[in-house]
Amino acid sequence: MLINTVLLFLQSALPIFIIISLLLLRFTATSGRLITNKNLTVISVLASSLVFVLSQYMETTSQLFDGKGTEWVFSLGFIIIYFSSALLFLFDNKGRFIKVKKYFALVVFLLVLLLNGWHFMLYLTSYWQQSLQLESLFIGIILGVGICVSFAILFYFLLRYFDTLIDSKTSGYFLLFFAIGQLMQSIVLLQQVDVLPMSLLVWNSTSFITENSEFGQLLRVLFGYETTPSLMQVIVYLTAFIVPVLIRKSRYFLRLTYGEKS
Amino acid sequence: MIRRFPKYYTVFLLMNLLFLCSFIVAAKRPEYHLALKNHLFYPAQIIIPANQKIKLVIHNHDNSVEEFDSFDLNREKVIFSQQKSIIFIGPLTVGEYNFFGEYHPNSARGKVIVIEIKSNQDIPYQMLSPKQGGLNVN
């Protein structure tokens, strides 16, 4: 029960802490004060209220579209997260498109908080209703918060180090990988309800790093790690990475964002 | 560094779009049923044919929410109390694939056993037995 709570908390809350680190670093330290503490607080309160309100309609949502409601809603959210993050990755130039970047960053933060909070709220209310092992639940949440906060701080300073000493675009690439991880979840959900095809599994790395371990969860959030990916997931993963990188390096795009002449 | 827009870029994009859009086909799938009672899966094992996509209908008879979860199958689905949920799994290669209830992982456990079936005559008795999950085609 205790370990299960910690793992579920990591699964739900770690993406929220990771995106806070990424956005704070990418758009506060390097691009002026795009994401202010005030904005983050407002969005956090808004998202928490929305999670609470939406949790009342979880069951109704799940029964929509012939029982595929949850998958459709979550997939749409994950796809929006990917495209918003990809645009943030593309419009990485420090002094331009500030307002656009600000709104995209807030949309990403809101959706990550909403989708992951929704999942954990379900778990929490389920246990609350059964009144079982509340002590373990409480300790599990505290441990989970501790792990998430510690990791988010370490991650923030690690990325800052990379940005300063290795390449200033490193955190931008991490943001893209995070977004691809979210996109992968939408692919799995759409395959689950037979909207997208499920091809044969490309590999099974369960014996190396299991997805339900703490490290597996971390890799899943950071890079979209899957122990048993299908061919479609692999193709979408590569496309979702290669296309924004190619666009960013293209001559036309460089002219648009940096005003450089070829 | 400014690079030329790669020539194969458009072809790459088109190929991916074609790949993604060419699969939305409504096909009939063999249907299997799984029930959740007292945080236990009934049946705990389902035998399905290899290399075939199947429809799995999960009925939650408990008064609490459960989440069907499987890392082997790459599936995760919340099932509300007294409701049923549908997921599709496969095509799978021969082997065993574990699943569990995420909210009660110690009790709610089961596995999907994938076997090779050459023809209808080779379907083992257990596959048709209610104990092992029903095999119906919609």
Interface residues (C-beta under 8 A of the other chain):
Chain A: N4 L8 M58 E59 S62 Q63 D66 G67 K68 T70 L122 Y123 T125 S126 Y127 Q129 Q130 V188 Q191 Q192 V193 D194 V195 L196 P197 M198 S199 L200 L201 N204 T206 T210 E211 N212 E226 T227 T228 P229 S230 M232 I235 V236 T239 I242 V243 L246 K249 S250 R251 Y252 L254 E260 S262
Chain B: M1 I2 R3 R4 F5 P6 Y9 F12 L13 N16 F19 L20 F23 I24 R29 N51 K53 K55 S64 V65 E67 F71 D72 L73 N74 R75 E76 K77 V78 F80 Q83 K84 S85 I86 I87 F88 I89 G90 P91 L92 T93 E102 Y103 P105
